[in-house]
């Protein structure tokens, strides 16, 4: 934990303010970024007609994902579980029978590998299901050999403590005792002070890596030790979290030196930064997601690059330059993009363009590319993706009745057939991103050109540069690049999302909600 011990809170704040033109492109950084696609298997594609999406359905739709441009997938929990969502695991070595078999998973991994599509798996190690055999044994009493696998209250514990997650009480009654469950009473927290628990979790991770998984999205990464509200911003708890993930990463790298570990650390950048010190290879940028949607929702430039430069300065110091940001607009815990933006497709296009021109690994939540809608409770942001106009056609999952994406909503079939659709907007952006070395792996630098545009530079170490201009408003905007010294050399229009965008001399004109990328 060298970062946490040597920098301290004041220096962390100073590093945040200092800034840097980083973005994960230092000498020891990972290779250029990939575009990932998050999949809730239950709601994806159903191959056996039981109404539930399955792993064979993901395999069958790899060609669709390849057409979109996805280079990696993140599977939400696929382990055995009694719930619809799977975040309460009953067997870490088994596939949820609703989704298929271990052989189906092996086939998915094989077919994804043929297409150079990496596969990340949700790994839920903070807690299990109350139905897990470990917990059933632990709950039998203080003499159980598994008692210490979970966290049980002692006489000095305040059983009324509130959870650090904001979900209510942290402690739950069981046969005269109380166990810790910071998310809900169906998810008892494992005891990571028990060496046997730590070793078992490392064994589980290695098992899936050996099977062919490329890495993990690490659920609830900051709650291994941060459990009750008094633990929030407690340095010892934060250090303990980081120390565990450093230990886990070292073990995973013994199995796969190139393993990808992306942490769910839903907090401020100063809290996220220490996880880059040998613990995570990446972490989700929740702050950026909120900022991008706020900016497109209000239609006003926010100079997001300047804020990111400062954050990346902090992350560079923590990681020695070897970090990769994981950027997104929304995920399975948040209201869907199209709903947040009140159904305005122009704003959704602008948000997509911002996401896909910034550094890091962009993550798309399934259905984002066709404008799926959804608002909490959680089931309604995880509705089945509509594949065809006829929702009764084979492949459409039907495990729940959709509230936001019923028969009136656009389908994949319609979106792919319409060259002007949101799907093809995403596809073209991803296609260009792959071709432009500066966008794919270059550092980020803020550059204001005026005109109400959101603008920034992306540049590789060998000097390949792109000037990115975003119009996040409902009006046409123009800017004379000759008025900005650093922008003057960018005189070639390489890409635009609108056919009406133009560069005449040094004057760039951008239609509403469009992006323009210029080269020297």
C-alpha positions as CSV (number, residue, x, y, z in Angstrom):
1,X,0.0,0.0,0.0
2,X,2.8,2.4,-0.7
3,X,0.6,5.1,-2.2
4,X,-1.7,5.4,0.8
5,X,1.2,5.3,3.3
6,X,3.4,7.8,1.5
7,X,0.9,10.4,0.1
8,X,-1.8,10.9,2.7
9,X,-5.0,12.9,2.4
10,X,-3.4,16.3,2.0
11,X,-1.1,15.2,-0.7
12,X,-3.8,13.3,-2.5
13,X,-5.8,16.5,-2.7
14,X,-2.7,18.3,-4.0
15,X,-2.2,15.7,-6.6
16,X,-5.8,16.0,-7.7
17,X,-5.3,19.7,-8.2
18,X,-1.9,19.5,-9.9
19,X,-3.2,17.8,-13.0
20,X,-1.5,15.9,-15.8
21,X,-2.0,15.1,-19.5
22,X,-2.3,11.4,-18.6
23,X,-5.2,9.0,-19.2
24,X,-3.5,5.7,-18.8
25,X,-1.0,6.1,-21.6
26,X,2.2,6.1,-19.6
27,X,5.2,3.9,-20.6
28,X,3.9,1.0,-18.5
29,X,0.2,1.4,-19.5
30,X,-1.9,-1.4,-21.0
31,X,-2.2,-1.7,-24.8
32,X,-4.7,0.6,-26.6
33,X,-8.2,0.5,-25.3
34,X,-11.1,-1.8,-26.1
35,X,-14.8,-1.2,-26.3
36,X,-16.7,-3.5,-24.0
37,X,-20.4,-4.4,-23.9
38,X,-22.1,-5.2,-20.6
39,X,-24.5,-8.1,-20.8
40,X,-27.3,-9.3,-18.4
41,X,-27.5,-12.8,-19.7
42,X,-31.1,-13.3,-18.5
43,X,-32.3,-10.5,-20.6
44,X,-30.1,-11.0,-23.7
45,X,-30.9,-13.9,-26.1
46,X,-32.9,-17.0,-25.4
47,X,-31.9,-20.1,-27.5
48,X,-34.0,-22.8,-25.8
49,X,-37.4,-21.1,-25.7
50,X,-37.7,-21.0,-21.9
51,X,-38.0,-17.2,-21.8
52,X,-34.6,-16.7,-20.2
53,X,-31.5,-15.6,-22.0
54,X,-28.6,-18.0,-21.8
55,X,-24.9,-18.4,-22.5
56,X,-25.6,-20.0,-25.8
57,X,-27.5,-16.9,-26.7
58,X,-24.5,-14.7,-26.0
59,X,-22.4,-17.0,-28.2
60,X,-25.0,-16.8,-31.0
61,X,-24.9,-13.0,-30.8
62,X,-21.2,-12.6,-30.9
63,X,-21.4,-11.8,-34.6
64,X,-23.9,-9.0,-33.7
65,X,-21.5,-7.6,-31.2
66,X,-18.7,-7.8,-33.7
67,X,-20.8,-5.8,-36.2
68,X,-21.4,-3.2,-33.5
69,X,-17.6,-3.1,-32.9
70,X,-17.4,-4.6,-29.4
71,X,-14.0,-6.0,-28.5
72,X,-14.9,-7.3,-25.1
73,X,-17.9,-8.3,-23.1
74,X,-18.7,-8.1,-19.4
75,X,-21.1,-10.8,-18.2
76,X,-23.1,-9.9,-15.1
77,X,-23.1,-12.7,-12.6
78,X,-23.4,-16.2,-14.2
79,X,-22.7,-18.3,-11.1
80,X,-25.4,-20.4,-9.4
81,X,-27.8,-18.1,-7.5
82,X,-31.4,-18.2,-6.3
83,X,-32.2,-14.6,-7.5
84,X,-32.9,-13.2,-10.9
85,X,-29.9,-10.9,-10.7
86,X,-27.3,-13.4,-9.5
87,X,-25.4,-11.2,-7.0
88,X,-26.1,-13.7,-4.2
89,X,-24.0,-16.7,-5.2
90,X,-24.6,-20.3,-4.0
91,X,-21.8,-22.0,-5.9
92,X,-18.8,-20.1,-7.3
93,X,-17.6,-23.0,-9.4
94,X,-21.0,-23.6,-11.2
95,X,-22.9,-21.8,-13.9
96,X,-26.4,-20.8,-13.1
97,X,-28.5,-23.6,-14.6
98,X,-31.0,-21.0,-16.0
99,X,-28.1,-19.9,-18.2
100,X,-26.8,-23.3,-19.3
101,X,-23.8,-25.4,-18.4
102,X,-20.1,-25.2,-17.9
103,X,-19.6,-26.6,-21.4
104,X,-21.8,-23.7,-22.7
105,X,-19.4,-21.3,-21.0
106,X,-16.4,-23.0,-22.5
107,X,-18.0,-22.7,-25.9
108,X,-18.6,-19.0,-25.4
109,X,-15.0,-18.5,-24.4
110,X,-13.8,-20.4,-27.4
111,X,-15.9,-18.5,-29.9
112,X,-15.2,-15.1,-28.3
113,X,-11.5,-15.9,-28.5
114,X,-11.8,-16.7,-32.3
115,X,-13.1,-13.1,-32.7
116,X,-10.5,-11.5,-30.3
117,X,-13.4,-10.6,-28.0
118,X,-12.3,-10.6,-24.4
119,X,-14.6,-11.9,-21.7
120,X,-14.9,-10.4,-18.3
121,X,-16.9,-12.1,-15.6
122,X,-18.7,-10.4,-12.6
123,X,-17.0,-11.8,-9.5
124,X,-18.9,-11.2,-6.3
125,X,-16.6,-11.9,-3.4
126,X,-17.8,-9.5,-0.8
127,X,-20.8,-11.6,0.1
128,X,-22.7,-14.8,-0.8
129,X,-26.3,-15.9,-0.7
130,X,-27.9,-16.9,2.6
131,X,-28.5,-20.2,0.8
132,X,-24.8,-20.8,0.1
133,X,-23.7,-24.0,1.9
134,X,-20.9,-22.0,3.7
135,X,-23.5,-19.7,5.3
136,X,-25.9,-22.5,6.2
137,X,-23.0,-24.2,8.0
138,X,-21.9,-20.9,9.6
139,X,-25.4,-20.2,10.9
140,X,-25.5,-23.5,12.8
141,X,-23.7,-21.9,15.8
142,X,-20.4,-20.8,17.3
143,X,-19.0,-24.3,17.1
144,X,-19.4,-24.6,13.4
145,X,-16.2,-25.0,11.4
146,X,-17.6,-22.4,9.0
147,X,-18.6,-19.9,11.7
148,X,-15.7,-17.6,11.1
149,X,-16.2,-17.6,7.3
150,X,-18.8,-14.8,7.9
151,X,-18.9,-11.7,10.1
152,X,-21.0,-12.3,13.3
153,X,-21.7,-9.6,15.9
154,X,-20.0,-9.9,19.3
155,X,-21.5,-8.6,22.5
156,X,-20.0,-5.1,21.9
157,X,-21.4,-4.8,18.4
158,X,-24.2,-2.2,17.8
159,X,-26.7,-4.4,15.9
160,X,-28.5,-1.2,14.9
161,X,-25.6,0.2,12.9
162,X,-26.6,1.4,9.4
163,X,-24.9,0.0,6.3
164,X,-22.2,2.0,4.6
165,X,-24.0,1.3,1.3
166,X,-27.1,3.3,2.5
167,X,-29.3,0.2,2.3
168,X,-30.5,0.2,5.9
169,X,-29.3,-1.9,8.8
170,X,-26.0,-3.6,8.4
171,X,-26.7,-6.4,10.9
172,X,-29.4,-9.0,10.6
173,X,-30.9,-11.4,13.2
174,X,-30.3,-15.1,12.9
175,X,-31.1,-17.7,15.7
176,X,-30.2,-15.4,18.5
177,X,-27.2,-13.8,16.8
178,X,-26.6,-11.2,14.2
179,X,-24.6,-11.4,10.9
180,X,-23.3,-8.7,8.7
181,X,-25.0,-8.0,5.4
182,X,-24.3,-4.6,4.1
183,X,-26.5,-4.9,1.0
184,X,-29.5,-6.8,2.4
185,X,-30.2,-9.7,4.6
186,X,-30.0,-12.2,1.7
187,X,-26.3,-11.3,1.2
188,X,-24.2,-12.1,4.2
189,X,-20.7,-10.6,4.2
190,X,-17.7,-12.9,4.1
191,X,-15.0,-12.5,6.7
192,X,-11.8,-11.5,4.9
193,X,-9.8,-11.6,8.2
194,X,-10.1,-15.4,7.8
195,X,-7.1,-16.7,5.7
196,X,-9.3,-19.6,4.6
197,X,-11.8,-17.2,3.0
198,X,-9.0,-15.3,1.2
199,X,-7.4,-18.4,-0.1
200,X,-10.8,-19.7,-1.4
201,X,-11.5,-16.5,-3.2
202,X,-8.1,-16.6,-4.9
203,X,-8.7,-20.3,-5.8
204,X,-12.1,-19.3,-7.4
205,X,-10.5,-16.5,-9.4
206,X,-7.8,-18.8,-10.7
207,X,-10.3,-21.4,-11.6
208,X,-12.2,-19.1,-14.0
209,X,-9.0,-17.7,-15.4
210,X,-7.7,-21.2,-16.2
211,X,-11.0,-21.9,-17.9
212,X,-10.3,-19.0,-20.3
213,X,-11.9,-15.9,-18.7
214,X,-9.8,-12.8,-19.4
215,X,-10.6,-11.0,-16.1
216,X,-13.2,-9.8,-13.7
217,X,-15.4,-6.9,-12.8
218,X,-15.0,-6.8,-9.0
219,X,-18.3,-6.1,-7.4
220,X,-18.6,-3.9,-4.3
221,X,-14.8,-3.6,-4.2
222,X,-14.7,-1.0,-1.5
223,X,-17.0,-2.9,0.9
224,X,-14.7,-5.7,1.8
225,X,-13.9,-3.8,5.0
226,X,-16.0,-0.7,4.7
227,X,-19.3,-2.0,6.2
228,X,-21.1,0.4,8.5
229,X,-21.5,4.2,8.1
230,X,-18.8,4.9,10.7
231,X,-16.3,3.2,8.3
232,X,-16.9,5.7,5.5
233,X,-13.7,7.7,4.9
234,X,-11.9,5.7,7.6
235,X,-8.3,5.3,6.4
236,X,-7.7,1.9,8.1
237,X,-10.7,0.4,6.4
238,X,-9.7,1.9,3.0
239,X,-6.1,0.5,3.5
240,X,-7.5,-2.9,4.3
241,X,-9.6,-2.9,1.2
242,X,-6.6,-2.0,-1.0
243,X,-4.4,-4.6,0.7
244,X,-6.8,-7.4,0.0
245,X,-7.1,-6.5,-3.7
246,X,-3.4,-6.2,-4.0
247,X,-3.1,-9.7,-2.6
248,X,-5.8,-10.9,-5.0
249,X,-4.2,-9.3,-8.0
250,X,-0.9,-10.8,-7.3
251,X,-2.5,-14.3,-7.1
252,X,-4.4,-13.7,-10.4
253,X,-1.3,-12.6,-12.2
254,X,0.3,-15.9,-11.3
255,X,-2.4,-17.6,-13.4
256,X,-2.6,-14.9,-16.1
257,X,-0.1,-12.1,-16.1
258,X,-2.4,-10.1,-18.4
259,X,-5.5,-10.4,-16.3
260,X,-7.9,-7.5,-16.3
261,X,-9.3,-6.5,-12.9
262,X,-11.9,-3.6,-13.0
263,X,-13.1,-2.4,-9.6
264,X,-16.5,-1.1,-8.7
265,X,-15.3,1.7,-6.4
266,X,-18.3,4.1,-6.5
267,X,-16.6,7.1,-4.9
268,X,-14.6,10.3,-5.4
269,X,-11.3,10.1,-7.4
270,X,-9.2,10.5,-4.2
271,X,-10.8,7.4,-2.8
272,X,-10.4,5.5,-6.1
273,X,-6.8,6.4,-6.6
274,X,-5.1,4.0,-4.1
275,X,-6.8,1.0,-5.8
276,X,-4.5,1.7,-8.8
277,X,-1.5,1.0,-6.6
278,X,-1.1,-2.7,-7.5
279,X,-4.7,-3.6,-6.7
280,X,-6.9,-2.9,-9.8
281,X,-5.8,-2.5,-13.4
282,X,-8.9,-0.3,-13.9
283,X,-11.9,1.2,-12.1
284,X,-15.2,2.5,-13.3
285,X,-15.4,6.3,-13.6
286,X,-18.8,7.0,-12.0
287,X,-18.1,10.8,-11.7
288,X,-17.4,11.0,-15.5
289,X,-20.6,9.2,-16.3
290,X,-22.7,11.7,-14.3
291,X,-20.8,14.6,-15.9
292,X,-21.3,13.4,-19.4
293,X,-25.1,12.9,-19.0
294,X,-25.4,16.2,-17.1
295,X,-23.6,18.0,-19.9
296,X,-25.7,16.6,-22.7
297,X,-28.8,16.9,-20.7
298,X,-28.3,20.6,-20.1
299,X,-26.7,21.3,-23.5
300,X,-23.8,23.2,-22.1
301,X,-20.0,22.6,-22.4
302,X,-18.3,21.7,-19.1
303,X,-14.7,21.4,-20.1
304,X,-14.7,17.7,-19.0
305,X,-11.2,17.2,-20.3
306,X,-9.8,19.7,-17.8
307,X,-11.3,17.8,-14.9
308,X,-10.2,14.5,-16.3
309,X,-6.6,15.8,-16.6
310,X,-6.5,16.5,-12.9
311,X,-8.0,13.1,-12.0
312,X,-5.6,11.3,-14.3
313,X,-2.7,13.1,-12.6
314,X,-3.8,11.5,-9.4
315,X,-4.2,8.1,-11.0
316,X,-0.8,8.4,-12.7
317,X,0.9,9.0,-9.4
318,X,-0.9,6.1,-7.7
319,X,-0.1,3.6,-10.5
320,X,3.2,4.8,-11.8
321,X,1.4,5.4,-15.1
322,X,0.0,1.9,-15.5
323,X,-3.7,2.5,-15.3
324,X,-6.6,2.4,-17.7
325,X,-9.8,4.3,-17.1
326,X,-13.1,2.4,-17.5
327,X,-15.7,4.9,-18.8
328,X,-19.4,4.5,-19.4
329,X,-22.7,6.4,-19.5
330,X,-24.9,4.0,-17.4
331,X,-24.9,0.5,-16.1
332,X,-27.2,-2.1,-14.4
333,X,-27.5,0.0,-11.3
334,X,-28.5,3.3,-12.9
335,X,-31.4,4.6,-14.9
336,X,-30.8,4.1,-18.6
337,X,-29.3,6.9,-20.8
338,X,-32.4,7.4,-23.0
339,X,-34.6,7.8,-19.9
340,X,-32.2,10.2,-18.2
341,X,-32.2,12.3,-21.4
342,X,-36.0,12.3,-21.6
343,X,-36.1,10.3,-24.8
344,X,-34.0,12.9,-26.8
345,X,-32.1,10.9,-29.3
346,X,-30.0,13.9,-30.3
347,X,-28.7,14.2,-26.8
348,X,-28.1,10.4,-26.6
349,X,-26.0,10.7,-29.8
350,X,-24.0,13.5,-28.3
351,X,-23.4,11.4,-25.1
352,X,-22.3,8.4,-27.2
353,X,-19.8,10.6,-29.1
354,X,-18.3,12.0,-26.0
355,X,-17.9,8.6,-24.5
356,X,-16.2,7.1,-27.5
357,X,-13.7,9.9,-28.0
358,X,-12.3,10.0,-24.5
359,X,-9.5,7.8,-23.1
360,X,-9.9,4.4,-21.5
361,X,-12.1,1.4,-22.1
362,X,-15.6,2.5,-23.0
363,X,-18.4,0.2,-21.7
364,X,-21.8,0.1,-23.3
365,X,-24.7,-1.3,-21.3
366,X,-26.7,-3.7,-23.5
367,X,-29.4,-2.1,-25.5
368,X,-27.9,1.4,-25.2
369,X,-27.1,1.2,-28.9
370,X,-30.8,1.0,-29.8
371,X,-32.0,3.5,-27.2
372,X,-33.6,1.2,-24.6
373,X,-35.2,2.9,-21.8
374,X,-35.5,2.1,-18.1
375,X,-35.8,3.5,-14.6
376,X,-35.5,2.0,-11.2
377,X,-36.5,-0.3,-9.5
378,X,-33.6,-2.4,-10.8
379,X,-35.7,-5.0,-12.7
380,X,-36.9,-2.2,-15.0
381,X,-33.4,-1.1,-16.0
382,X,-32.6,-4.8,-16.8
383,X,-35.4,-5.6,-19.2
384,X,-35.1,-8.0,-22.1
385,X,-33.5,-6.5,-25.2
386,X,-36.1,-6.5,-28.0
387,X,-34.5,-8.3,-30.9
388,X,-37.3,-8.3,-33.4
389,X,-40.5,-6.3,-34.2
390,X,-42.4,-9.4,-33.3
391,X,-41.6,-9.9,-29.7
392,X,-42.9,-13.5,-29.8
393,X,-40.2,-14.5,-32.3
394,X,-37.5,-16.9,-31.2
395,X,-34.7,-15.4,-29.2
396,X,-36.6,-12.7,-27.4
397,X,-36.3,-13.3,-23.6
398,X,-39.7,-13.1,-21.8
399,X,-38.8,-13.7,-18.2
400,X,-40.5,-10.4,-17.2
401,X,-43.1,-8.2,-18.7
402,X,-41.3,-5.0,-19.8
403,X,-42.4,-1.6,-18.6
404,X,-40.2,0.5,-20.8
405,X,-39.3,-1.6,-23.8
406,X,-42.6,-3.3,-24.9
407,X,-43.9,-3.7,-28.4
408,X,-43.8,0.1,-29.1
409,X,-40.1,0.3,-28.5
410,X,-37.5,0.1,-31.3
411,X,-36.0,-3.4,-31.9
412,X,-32.5,-4.5,-32.9
413,X,-34.0,-5.7,-36.2
414,X,-35.3,-2.2,-37.0
415,X,-32.2,-0.4,-35.8
416,X,-29.9,-2.5,-38.0
417,X,-32.0,-2.0,-41.0
418,X,-32.0,1.8,-40.7
419,X,-28.7,3.4,-41.6
420,X,-29.6,6.6,-39.8
421,X,-30.4,4.8,-36.5
422,X,-28.7,5.1,-33.1
423,X,-27.2,1.7,-33.6
424,X,-25.3,2.8,-36.7
425,X,-24.2,6.0,-35.0
426,X,-22.5,3.9,-32.3
427,X,-21.1,1.5,-34.9
428,X,-19.6,4.3,-37.0
429,X,-18.1,6.0,-33.9
430,X,-16.5,2.7,-32.7
431,X,-15.3,1.9,-36.2
432,X,-13.5,5.3,-36.4
433,X,-12.1,5.0,-32.9
434,X,-10.4,1.8,-33.8
435,X,-8.7,3.4,-36.8
436,X,-7.5,6.6,-35.1
437,X,-4.4,5.8,-33.0
438,X,-4.8,9.0,-31.0
439,X,-8.4,8.2,-30.0
440,X,-7.7,4.6,-29.2
441,X,-4.6,5.1,-27.1
442,X,-3.6,8.7,-26.9
443,X,-3.3,10.9,-23.9
444,X,-5.9,13.6,-23.2
445,X,-5.3,17.3,-23.1
446,X,-7.8,20.1,-22.6
447,X,-7.9,22.7,-25.4
448,X,-10.6,25.4,-25.5
449,X,-11.4,26.7,-28.9
450,X,-14.5,28.7,-28.0
451,X,-17.8,28.9,-29.8
452,X,-19.6,27.0,-27.1
453,X,-18.0,23.7,-28.1
454,X,-16.7,21.0,-25.9
455,X,-13.2,20.5,-27.2
456,X,-10.0,18.6,-26.4
457,X,-6.9,17.0,-27.9
458,X,-5.9,13.3,-28.0
459,X,-2.3,12.6,-28.8
460,X,0.1,9.6,-28.8
461,X,3.7,9.6,-27.7
462,X,4.8,9.6,-31.3
463,X,2.9,12.7,-32.1
464,X,-0.3,11.4,-33.8
465,X,-2.9,13.9,-32.7
466,X,-6.7,14.5,-33.0
467,X,-8.6,17.6,-32.2
468,X,-12.1,16.6,-31.1
469,X,-14.9,19.2,-31.3
470,X,-18.3,18.4,-29.7
471,X,-21.5,20.4,-30.1
472,X,-23.7,19.3,-27.2
473,X,-26.4,21.9,-27.9
474,X,-29.6,21.9,-30.0
475,X,-28.2,24.7,-32.2
476,X,-25.6,24.9,-35.0
477,X,-22.3,26.2,-33.7
478,X,-19.2,27.4,-35.5
479,X,-15.7,28.4,-34.4
480,X,-12.7,30.0,-36.1
481,X,-9.8,27.7,-35.2
482,X,-7.3,30.3,-36.4
483,X,-8.1,32.2,-33.2
484,X,-6.6,29.3,-31.1
485,X,-2.8,28.9,-31.8
486,X,-2.7,25.1,-31.0
487,X,-5.8,24.5,-33.1
488,X,-4.4,26.1,-36.3
489,X,-2.5,23.1,-37.6
490,X,-5.6,20.9,-37.6
491,X,-6.8,21.5,-41.1
492,X,-8.2,18.2,-42.2
493,X,-11.7,16.9,-41.4
494,X,-11.2,13.2,-40.7
495,X,-14.6,12.2,-39.2
496,X,-17.9,13.8,-38.4
497,X,-21.2,12.3,-37.2
498,X,-23.2,14.6,-39.4
499,X,-23.0,15.0,-43.2
500,X,-23.7,18.7,-42.7
501,X,-20.6,19.3,-40.6
502,X,-17.9,21.3,-42.5
503,X,-14.5,22.8,-42.3
504,X,-14.1,25.7,-44.6
505,X,-10.7,27.2,-44.2
506,X,-10.2,27.5,-40.5
507,X,-14.0,27.7,-39.7
508,X,-15.6,24.6,-38.3
509,X,-19.4,24.3,-38.4
510,X,-21.1,21.7,-36.4
511,X,-24.8,20.9,-36.6
512,X,-26.7,20.2,-33.3
513,X,-25.4,17.2,-31.2
514,X,-22.6,16.4,-33.6
515,X,-18.9,15.7,-33.2
516,X,-16.1,16.6,-35.6
517,X,-12.5,15.1,-35.5
518,X,-9.7,17.0,-37.1
519,X,-6.2,15.9,-38.0
520,X,-3.1,17.9,-39.0
